Structures are given as C-alpha cells and as structure tokens.
Amino acid sequence: MEDQKDIWTDDYMGRKPSSDFLTNYLLANAYVKVLNVNSPWGAGKTFFLERWKAELSKKHVCVMFNAWATDYSAEPLVALVTCIEQQTKDSLDITASEAGRRAVDITSNILKKAAPLIAKGLVKKFAGVEVDDLLGKDGGDDASDAAGDLVKSLIEDQSKTTKHVEEFKLAVVERLAQTAQNNNLDKPAFIFIDELDRCRPTYAIELLERIKHFFELEDCRFVIASDSIQLAHSIKAVYGQDFSSERYLNRFFDAEFNLDNTNIFGLVHGCLPKIPSFKLGVNITGELDERNLRIERKSVRYPDKNTIISDIEGFSENSIILVGLCRYFKVELRELTNYIKQIKSAADTIAIEGDVHFFWLAYLVFFKASRAEEYSTLWVSEKGVSSIERYEENKSNVVTFSFTDHLASVSELASFYMKLITSNKRERNIMAQSVTGWRENIYYSLNSADKMKTLESYRGLVDLAYHLK
C-alpha cells in the first residue's frame, strides 16, 4: 500500500471520499477527540479503517489497535499502551524489527508512566515486564501503593492520583510528538480502534472508559469502529435492560459517522467472477426502446422502486441477480463475500455439464445461509413452493427484476424452478402449453432428463459449499 492507487485499488464501495471527508473534518475541529465510525458487523469497517490509516500514515503518526485481539487481557489500558509503544518505535530500534515487534522496551517512558495506574501484576501478565523493572527499586513502592483495582478507583476519584494521570498523558503526548518529529510527520496523531463490538461487554466498556479518562490529549484523535446498536445491547447486558445505554455511549464519542452500505453495485461488479450461465433475459438497465418492442405498448412494464437495475457499463445479469438477492435476504458485505465463494465453488462442478442456472444456485446459497426455518421445509414433498412464498411474505425485502413485459419477484422465479424440480415428466409436458416469457426460456433450457438431473444436483452442491468459510 505504498501509493494511493494501491491503497484504494479494491475500494468497490467507494470509501475513499468518506476517508478524505473525515480527515478534513477531524483536522478542522480540534474538539472532536473521539470519532465513532458506526456500521453493523460485517459491513466493511475494518477495510475502511485499514485503508484510511494507510492513507493518513503518509502525513501523520497512526496506530491501529485491534480490541478483539487483546480481549483476553484483564486490563485494556495495558494492551492499548503496549500497542502504542510497539507501533511508535523508532525504525532504528532493534525491537522494531519483525523478530522483535512483540517485544516491550522496558525503558519506554510511556509504559513507565502507565505502571502506577495499573494493578501491579497485570503489567507482567500482558506485557511480560515486571513493574519493578520499569520503575526501579524505589519506584516499585509507588506502584505497589497504586496496585489493586486502581483504574476503577481512578475513575471514581481522580483527585487521589492526579499526578500519575497527568504524567501518563504527558508521556503519551511526548511519545507521539517525538515519533512525528523523527519521521517528519504532522500533528495530530491518529489512533484507530477496531473490532470493539466483538469484545466481551465488560472489556469494551472498560476500554472506552480508559480512553475517556486517560487519552483526551492535545494532538491526538481516536477513531473507533463499532456497531453502536450491538454495543448498546452489550452495555445493557452489564448494567441491566433499563439502563440508558445509548445516552451512556454518547459520553464517549464526540461525533459519529455512519458508513453507507446501500450501494453494493460496485462491490458485486468488482468481486463476482465470471460464471458460464444460462441467461434469464433480465433487463439490466430498465430502459426500453419502444421502437424495437414487438409487443403492444400497454403490456410493457417499467421498473418500480423495488426493481433492481444498473447503469454501470458492463454490468452483468448475474450481478443484477446477486444485488437483488442481497437486498432480498438483507445480507451484509462480509456475508456476501463468503456467499460469492460458495456460489463459485458449486458452479465449478455444475459448469462441467453445461451452463449454470445462476439465479437458482445463488438463491439456494442465500436461502440456506439465512438459516430460516422455511429452508428446512423447502425439500419436503409438496411444501417447496409454499416455503418460498412464506419466506417472501414474512422475512424478505420486496425485490423484482425487469423482463420488459413483466416485473418478476424473487419468489416467482424461485417458485418456478421449484415446480420444475418437483414435477414429473407428464406434469412438465402440460406446463409447456402455458409457459411464456422468462418461464419459457427456463423451461426449454431444461428439455432433457440429464439437464433436470443436473438442476436437482444443485441442492447437494449447495450443502457442500455451505461448509466453505
């Protein structure tokens, strides 16, 4: 990620403008010490923070702290201090090498100043350094007096340890300023906190409290990625369901920015591999050239607000279907990446026999992953179509695809495939008399016993692909 092109080369969700906007916002508003980047789990927060940090690192000191990776620590302050100490080492320091990256410099002033604020044994447990080694023989008594449940007592009565708090803050400021000077970087420094919503509730709360009480510093900005809704639930789990967790969270954040995940067209267009597929005939753009219509104008159906269309050049029918299923099944970005992997893995086997019926394969992958009770009855005799319709009625978003003279819902498409699979040869012969449009296309693409057998095999392949993570 040495240059801008490399940093954002796979930015299919168009996150770079958000990072530029937030950088300017934080630099122009010094009072915003802690920014919360809010988005549900699996919605791309880690991608955003990593790329933003890489961009900012060109001009500012940046530290990335993975809260979940240190969730085992009994005291988040030790973990955070150690992370800052490690990531701001001078490049000439031997412990800054790959082999010594996890080492803790016992001469580090920032860790020395943190020691009196932390129960004595916790420094050794997490950082592997004795408090007496950090502070010296005389300093050890000071740390012993401060041992026990000292961080909590600090929060309750800071007046007792104001000296230690101020010395610690000064040590952090000096370390960040020195790192900036050594690397010819500008102030302020940025500390990114990721995966907070995956932590134990108590650890997440304690980390926020430590940042609030010990890190409100000049020339330092915190960017915390979290799912605020999930975090609020975690706080309620600790303090009780009647606790005002939303108001409690607001005291830690000076501002909040919500990632926009509504437009996934770019992501799908960039990530979905080419799969040899049978074409349903979806009208991708939704535009209709009436001069070339061979049907009466009154039968033309124009897209509505629920119809999935795209004006991206080269956008494929498979991509339109995938976007529609994401919206239909209410899928987040991280889940989508895994579903694409499962679809491709199953398609690799199906394609040996011919073109893949992409809609049906993708629909089954999404439906199975939803873990909805309707999927368990999908293959029960005579319940398949009703299971599909019941899911659409009770759990899905409304989604349609454009076929010029018809707007077909996901349920209509899936139900037709299910009817074909569950019907016998005589029943399929009768169906031939009434199928039209996209149904006719599907019907005649499955005009042999071998092709029907292949379609029936999708179920087993989806079951196998489901185990890919």
C-alpha positions in Angstrom: 0.0 0.0 0.0 2.8 2.4 -0.8 0.9 4.7 -3.1 -2.7 5.9 -3.3 -3.6 3.6 -6.2 -2.5 0.5 -4.2 -4.3 1.7 -1.0 -7.7 2.0 -2.7 -7.4 -0.4 -5.6 -10.1 -2.7 -4.2 -12.4 0.1 -2.9 -15.5 -1.3 -4.5 -17.8 0.5 -2.1 -16.2 3.9 -2.8 -14.9 4.5 0.7 -12.1 6.9 -0.2 -14.3 10.1 -0.4 -15.5 9.3 3.2 -12.0 9.0 4.5 -11.0 12.3 2.8 -14.1 14.0 4.3 -13.4 12.7 7.8 -9.7 13.6 7.7 -10.6 17.2 6.8 -13.3 17.2 9.5 -11.0 16.0 12.3 -8.2 18.3 11.3 -10.5 21.3 11.2 -12.3 20.5 14.5 -9.8 20.0 17.4 -12.6 19.4 19.9 -13.5 16.1 18.2 -11.2 13.8 20.1 -13.1 10.6 19.6 -15.0 9.7 16.4 -17.2 6.7 16.2 -17.4 5.0 12.8 -20.7 3.2 13.1 -21.9 0.3 11.0 -23.2 -3.2 11.5 -20.8 -6.2 11.9 -19.6 -7.4 8.6 -20.3 -4.1 6.8 -16.7 -3.1 5.9 -15.5 -1.2 9.0 -12.1 -3.0 9.1 -11.5 -2.4 5.4 -12.3 1.2 5.8 -10.1 1.7 8.9 -7.1 -0.1 7.4 -7.2 1.9 4.1 -7.8 5.2 5.9 -4.9 4.5 8.3 -2.6 3.7 5.3 -3.6 7.0 3.6 -3.2 9.0 6.8 0.2 7.4 7.6 1.7 9.4 4.8 1.4 12.6 6.8 0.5 11.6 10.4 1.5 9.2 13.1 -1.1 6.4 13.1 -1.6 3.4 15.4 -4.0 0.5 14.8 -5.4 -1.3 17.9 -7.4 -4.4 17.4 -9.5 -4.5 20.5 -10.8 -8.0 19.9 -7.3 -9.4 19.6 -6.5 -8.2 23.1 -9.9 -9.2 24.6 -8.1 -11.8 26.8 -6.3 -9.1 28.7 -7.6 -8.3 32.1 -6.8 -4.6 31.7 -7.4 -2.8 28.4 -5.1 0.1 29.4 -2.1 -2.2 29.4 -3.0 -3.6 26.0 -3.5 -0.1 24.5 -0.3 1.3 26.0 1.7 -1.6 24.8 0.2 -1.3 21.3 1.1 2.4 21.1 4.6 1.7 22.4 5.2 -1.0 19.8 3.9 0.8 16.8 5.7 4.1 17.5 9.1 2.6 18.0 12.0 4.3 16.2 12.7 2.5 12.9 16.3 2.1 14.1 15.3 0.4 17.3 16.3 -3.3 17.2 12.9 -4.2 18.7 11.1 -2.6 15.7 12.3 -5.4 13.5 9.9 -8.3 12.6 11.5 -10.6 15.1 11.3 -8.1 17.9 7.9 -6.5 17.1 6.2 -8.0 20.1 9.0 -7.1 22.5 8.3 -4.4 25.1 11.1 -1.8 25.7 11.4 -1.6 29.5 13.0 1.8 29.2 9.8 3.1 27.5 8.6 6.2 29.3 5.0 5.7 28.3 4.9 2.3 29.9 6.7 3.5 33.0 4.1 6.3 33.4 1.2 3.8 32.9 2.5 1.4 35.5 1.3 3.3 38.6 -2.2 3.4 37.0 -2.5 -0.4 36.7 -2.6 -3.2 39.2 1.0 -4.4 39.6 0.5 -8.0 38.4 -1.3 -7.0 35.2 1.8 -5.4 33.6 3.8 -8.6 33.9 0.8 -10.7 32.7 0.2 -8.8 29.5 3.5 -7.0 28.6 5.9 -9.6 30.1 7.7 -6.8 32.1 7.9 -6.5 35.9 6.7 -3.2 37.4 9.9 -3.1 39.4 12.0 -3.4 36.2 10.1 -0.5 34.7 10.2 1.9 37.7 13.3 0.7 39.5 13.7 -0.3 43.1 12.4 2.9 44.6 9.6 3.3 42.0 8.2 -0.1 42.9 6.8 1.1 46.2 4.8 3.8 44.4 3.4 1.2 42.1 2.5 -1.1 45.0 0.6 1.6 46.7 -1.4 2.1 43.4 -2.0 -1.6 42.9 -5.3 -3.4 43.3 -8.4 -2.2 41.5 -6.7 1.1 40.8 -8.1 2.0 37.4 -11.6 1.8 38.7 -10.7 3.9 41.8 -9.1 6.5 39.4 -12.4 6.9 37.6 -14.2 7.2 40.9 -11.8 9.7 42.5 -9.2 11.1 40.2 -8.1 13.6 42.7 -6.1 10.9 44.6 -3.9 10.2 41.6 -4.0 13.3 39.5 -0.2 13.4 39.4 0.0 9.9 37.9 -2.7 10.7 35.3 -1.0 13.9 34.2 2.4 12.3 34.0 1.0 9.4 31.9 -0.8 11.8 29.5 2.4 13.8 29.1 4.4 10.7 28.3 1.9 9.7 25.6 2.0 13.2 24.1 5.8 13.2 24.1 6.0 9.8 22.5 3.6 10.7 19.7 5.3 14.1 19.2 8.8 12.5 19.1 7.6 9.9 16.6 6.1 12.6 14.4 9.4 14.6 14.5 11.6 11.6 13.8 9.6 10.7 10.7 8.9 14.2 9.5 5.1 13.8 10.1 2.4 16.4 11.0 0.3 16.6 14.1 -2.2 15.3 15.3 -1.6 11.5 15.7 -4.5 9.1 14.9 -5.2 6.0 17.0 -7.7 3.6 15.3 -9.6 1.1 17.4 -11.2 -1.8 15.5 -13.4 -4.8 16.4 -14.8 -3.2 19.6 -18.2 -4.7 19.1 -16.7 -8.2 19.1 -15.2 -7.9 22.5 -16.6 -9.0 25.8 -19.1 -6.4 27.0 -17.1 -5.6 30.1 -13.8 -5.2 28.1 -15.5 -2.9 25.5 -16.9 -0.7 28.3 -13.6 -0.6 30.2 -11.6 0.3 27.0 -14.0 3.2 26.3 -13.6 4.4 29.9 -9.8 4.3 29.7 -9.8 6.3 26.5 -12.2 8.8 28.0 -10.2 9.3 31.3 -6.6 8.9 30.1 -6.4 9.8 26.4 -8.2 13.1 26.0 -4.9 14.6 24.7 -3.8 17.5 22.5 -2.8 16.5 19.1 -4.3 13.1 19.3 -7.5 11.8 17.7 -9.2 8.4 18.3 -11.3 6.7 15.6 -13.3 3.9 16.9 -15.2 1.4 14.7 -18.2 -0.1 16.3 -21.7 -1.4 15.8 -23.5 1.1 18.1 -26.6 -0.9 18.3 -24.8 -4.1 19.3 -22.6 -2.1 21.7 -25.7 -0.6 23.3 -27.0 -4.2 23.8 -23.7 -5.2 25.4 -23.9 -2.4 27.8 -27.4 -3.3 28.8 -26.2 -6.9 29.4 -23.9 -5.5 32.0 -25.9 -2.7 33.6 -29.5 -4.1 33.1 -32.2 -3.7 30.4 -33.5 -0.5 32.0 -30.1 1.2 31.7 -29.9 4.1 29.2 -27.1 2.6 27.1 -27.4 5.0 24.2 -27.0 8.0 26.4 -24.1 6.3 28.2 -22.3 5.7 24.8 -22.8 9.3 23.8 -20.5 10.5 26.6 -17.5 8.7 25.0 -18.0 9.9 21.4 -17.7 13.5 20.2 -19.1 12.7 16.8 -20.4 9.7 14.9 -20.2 8.8 11.2 -22.3 6.1 9.6 -20.9 4.1 6.7 -23.2 4.0 3.8 -23.7 0.4 2.6 -26.8 0.9 0.5 -25.0 0.8 -2.9 -23.3 -2.5 -3.3 -23.3 -2.5 -7.1 -19.6 -1.6 -7.4 -18.6 -4.3 -5.0 -20.6 -7.0 -6.8 -19.3 -5.8 -10.2 -15.7 -6.0 -9.0 -15.9 -9.2 -6.9 -18.2 -11.6 -8.8 -16.2 -13.9 -11.1 -17.4 -14.9 -14.5 -19.6 -18.0 -14.4 -20.9 -19.6 -17.6 -24.6 -19.1 -17.1 -28.0 -19.6 -18.7 -29.5 -16.1 -19.4 -32.9 -15.4 -18.0 -33.2 -12.3 -20.1 -33.3 -9.7 -17.3 -33.5 -6.1 -18.5 -30.4 -4.8 -16.6 -30.7 -1.1 -17.2 -34.5 -1.0 -17.1 -34.5 1.2 -20.2 -36.9 0.2 -23.0 -36.5 1.0 -26.7 -40.2 1.1 -27.7 -39.2 1.3 -31.4 -37.9 -2.3 -31.1 -40.7 -3.7 -28.9 -42.6 -6.5 -30.6 -45.4 -6.3 -28.1 -48.2 -3.9 -27.5 -47.1 -0.8 -25.5 -49.9 -1.4 -23.0 -48.2 -4.6 -21.9 -44.8 -3.0 -21.2 -43.8 -3.0 -17.5 -41.4 -0.3 -16.4 -39.2 -0.7 -13.3 -40.5 0.5 -10.0 -38.7 1.4 -6.8 -38.2 -2.3 -5.9 -36.8 -3.3 -9.3 -33.0 -3.9 -9.4 -31.4 -2.1 -12.3 -28.0 -0.7 -13.0 -26.4 1.8 -15.4 -22.8 0.6 -14.8 -21.2 -0.2 -18.1 -20.7 -4.0 -18.5 -22.9 -4.9 -15.5 -24.0 -8.5 -16.0 -27.2 -10.3 -15.4 -25.5 -12.4 -12.8 -24.5 -9.2 -11.0 -28.0 -7.8 -11.1 -29.4 -11.1 -9.6 -26.7 -11.1 -6.9 -27.5 -7.5 -5.9 -31.2 -8.3 -5.8 -30.7 -11.4 -3.6 -28.5 -9.3 -1.2 -31.3 -6.9 -0.8 -34.0 -9.6 -0.6 -32.2 -11.6 2.1 -30.8 -8.5 3.9 -27.2 -9.5 3.6 -24.2 -7.6 4.9 -20.9 -7.1 3.0 -18.9 -9.7 4.9 -21.6 -12.4 4.3 -21.7 -11.5 0.6 -18.0 -12.2 0.1 -18.5 -15.7 1.6 -21.7 -16.4 -0.5 -19.8 -15.5 -3.7 -17.2 -18.0 -2.7 -19.9 -20.7 -2.2 -21.7 -19.9 -5.4 -18.4 -20.1 -7.4 -17.4 -23.4 -5.8 -20.7 -25.0 -6.7 -20.7 -23.5 -10.1 -17.3 -25.1 -10.9 -18.9 -28.5 -10.7 -22.1 -27.6 -12.5 -20.3 -25.9 -15.4 -18.7 -29.3 -16.3 -22.2 -30.3 -17.5 -23.1 -27.0 -19.2 -24.3 -23.5 -18.3 -25.2 -22.8 -14.7 -28.7 -21.6 -13.8 -27.2 -18.8 -11.8 -30.4 -17.5 -10.2 -31.4 -20.8 -8.8 -27.9 -21.7 -7.5 -27.4 -18.2 -5.8 -30.9 -18.3 -4.4 -30.3 -21.6 -2.7 -26.9 -20.4 -1.3 -28.6 -17.3 0.2 -31.6 -19.2 1.4 -29.6 -21.9 3.2 -27.3 -19.3 4.8 -30.3 -17.5 6.1 -30.9 -20.5 8.4 -34.6 -19.7 8.2 -37.0 -22.5 9.2 -38.6 -22.2 5.7 -35.4 -23.7 4.1 -35.7 -26.9 6.2 -39.1 -27.5 4.6 -38.1 -26.5 1.1 -37.4 -30.1 0.1 -40.3 -31.6 1.9 -42.8 -33.1 -0.5 -45.3 -30.5 -1.8 -44.1 -27.8 0.6 -41.3 -26.3 -1.5 -43.3 -23.6 -3.2 -45.2 -22.6 0.0 -41.9 -22.4 1.8 -40.6 -20.0 -0.8 -43.7 -17.9 -0.7 -43.9 -17.9 3.1 -40.3 -16.6 3.4 -41.0 -13.8 1.0 -44.2 -12.8 2.8 -42.7 -12.8 6.3 -38.9 -12.2 6.2 -37.6 -10.7 2.9 -37.4 -7.3 1.4 -39.5 -6.7 -1.8 -37.3 -7.2 -4.9 -38.3 -7.5 -8.5 -36.4 -8.0 -11.8 -37.4 -6.4 -15.1 -38.4 -8.6 -18.1 -39.9 -5.8 -20.3 -43.5 -7.1 -20.1 -43.3 -8.4 -16.6 -41.7 -7.5 -13.3 -40.9 -10.8 -11.7 -40.4 -11.1 -8.0 -37.7 -13.4 -6.4 -40.5 -15.6 -5.2 -41.9 -16.0 -8.7 -38.6 -17.0 -10.1 -37.7 -19.4 -7.3 -41.2 -21.0 -7.3 -41.0 -21.8 -11.0 -37.7 -23.6 -10.5 -39.1 -25.5 -7.6 -42.2 -26.5 -9.6 -39.9 -27.9 -12.4 -37.9 -29.9 -9.9 -40.8 -31.4 -8.1 -43.0 -32.2 -11.1 -42.9 -35.4 -13.1 -42.5 -35.7 -16.9 -46.2 -35.7 -17.6 -46.8 -32.6 -15.5 -43.9 -30.8 -17.2 -45.4 -31.7 -20.6 -48.7 -30.0 -19.5 -46.7 -26.9 -18.4 -45.3 -26.5 -21.9 -48.8 -25.3 -23.0 -48.8 -22.3 -20.8 -45.2 -21.1 -20.2 -44.3 -17.7 -21.7 -41.5 -15.1 -21.4 -38.7 -15.9 -18.9 -40.6 -19.1 -17.9 -40.5 -20.3 -21.4 -36.7 -19.6 -21.6 -36.1 -21.6 -18.4 -38.4 -24.4 -19.4 -36.8 -25.2 -22.7 -33.3 -24.9 -21.3 -34.1 -27.9 -19.2 -35.6 -30.1 -22.0 -33.8 -33.3 -21.2 -33.7 -35.7 -18.3 -29.9 -35.1 -17.9 -30.4 -31.4 -17.5 -33.2 -31.8 -15.0 -30.9 -34.2 -13.0 -28.2 -31.6 -13.0 -30.6 -29.0 -11.7 -31.7 -31.3 -9.0 -28.0 -31.8 -8.0 -27.8 -28.1 -7.0 -29.1 -28.9 -3.6 -26.3 -31.3 -2.7 -23.6 -28.9 -4.1 -25.0 -26.0 -2.1 -24.9 -28.2 1.1 -21.2 -28.9 0.4 -20.4 -25.3 -0.5 -22.1 -24.1 2.7 -19.1 -25.5 4.7 -16.7 -23.2 2.9 -15.9 -20.1 5.1 
